[in-house]
Amino acid sequence: MARSNRREAGRRRLAMRLPEMRKLIMETRDPWQLQLFEAYQMAVEARDAVRRRGFDWKLVLEYDETCFEIEKHVSRAIHEPPHANEQKAGEPS
């Protein structure tokens, strides 16, 4: 699946998983959030592939946890102002 297709597939999956943020998820154009959408889709695809093989349920649980962690990151990113984590110019580190 092409990168932009993964991003959009991840966006749609997250919009279904996080309905309270659906509108914000569908409207966002922030590059960081788009990367999270793509990562989410990749994790779901990997989890589903392992699940279809059916012999490594521990790995399925690890992918489930990865998906959940990405959902939490998306939730935080949607609620933070853009570039909230970037240091302002001239501020000490």
C-alpha positions in Angstrom: 0.0 0.0 0.0 1.4 3.4 -0.9 2.3 5.9 1.8 -0.6 8.3 1.2 -3.0 5.4 1.0 -1.7 4.1 4.4 -2.1 7.6 5.9 -5.7 7.9 4.7 -6.6 4.3 5.7 -5.0 5.0 9.1 -7.0 8.3 9.4 -10.3 6.5 8.7 -9.5 3.7 11.1 -8.7 6.1 13.9 -11.8 8.2 13.1 -13.8 5.0 13.7 -11.9 4.1 16.8 -12.0 7.6 18.3 -15.5 8.9 17.3 -15.3 11.8 19.8 -12.4 13.2 17.7 -13.6 12.1 14.3 -14.1 15.5 12.9 -10.7 16.7 14.0 -9.0 13.6 12.8 -10.6 13.9 9.3 -9.7 17.6 9.1 -6.1 17.6 10.3 -3.2 18.2 7.9 -0.5 18.4 10.5 2.6 16.3 9.2 3.2 14.8 12.7 -0.4 13.6 12.9 -0.3 12.2 9.3 2.8 10.2 10.3 0.8 8.8 13.3 -2.0 7.8 11.0 0.4 5.9 8.7 2.1 4.2 11.7 -1.3 3.2 13.0 -2.3 1.6 9.7 1.0 -0.2 9.5 0.6 -1.6 13.0 -3.0 -2.7 12.3 -1.8 -4.4 9.1 1.0 -6.2 10.9 -1.3 -7.3 13.8 -3.9 -8.6 11.4 -1.3 -10.6 9.4 0.0 -12.2 12.6 -3.6 -12.8 13.7 -4.4 -14.6 10.4 -1.5 -17.0 10.9 -2.9 -17.7 14.4 0.1 -19.1 16.1 1.7 -16.2 18.0 -0.9 -14.6 20.2 1.7 -12.9 22.3 2.8 -11.0 19.2 -0.8 -10.1 18.4 -1.1 -8.7 21.9 2.0 -6.7 21.4 0.6 -5.2 18.2 -2.7 -4.5 20.0 -0.7 -2.5 22.6 1.2 -0.7 19.9 -2.1 0.3 18.3 -3.5 1.5 21.6 -0.3 3.6 22.3 -0.6 5.2 18.8 -4.3 6.0 19.6 -3.2 7.8 22.8 -0.6 9.7 20.9 -3.2 10.8 18.3 -5.5 11.8 21.0 -2.8 14.0 22.6 -1.7 15.4 19.3 -5.2 16.4 18.3 -5.7 18.3 21.5 -2.3 20.1 21.5 -1.7 23.2 19.5 0.5 22.6 16.5 4.2 22.5 17.3 3.5 22.6 21.1 6.5 20.5 21.7 8.9 22.6 19.7 11.1 24.9 21.7 10.6 28.6 21.0 13.6 30.5 19.4 15.8 32.0 22.1 14.5 29.9 25.0 17.2 28.0 27.0 17.1 24.3 26.7 
